[in-house]
Every structure is written in C-alpha cells, then in structure tokens.
Amino acid sequence: MEENDLPTLTRSRAAALFTDETGAATAEYAITTMAAVAFAGLLVVIMRALPTKRPRWS
C-alpha cells in the first residue's frame, strides 16, 4: 500500500465506522446552541422593531 492510498472498505470496517457514535452528543449540543442563538437573535430583531411605549406612571 502506498502512502496516499486509502484502506479498502470491507463490510466489517464499514460496520465499525458507521456504528461509532463518538462525538454525537457534542454535535447535538452544538446544533442546539446554534438554534438557541438564532432564536435569541430573532427576538432581539423583533424587540428592536416594535415601538416602545412609555409607562403611564412616568
């Protein structure tokens, strides 16, 4: 096997690669965090666009 050749994908190697869930929880946390940040940004845009009213007591 030369230096740049990829190893042959056998059935057992494919099973080992595709059943490995290492890092899955980290990816889920990252996606959830990105969704939360996007939602917070949307709320900021909406709140800045709405006219603010002064309270009656001031």
Secondary structure by P-SEA (a helix, b strand, c coil): ccccccccccaaaaaaaaacccaaaaaaaaaaaaaaaaaaaaaaaaaaaccccccccc
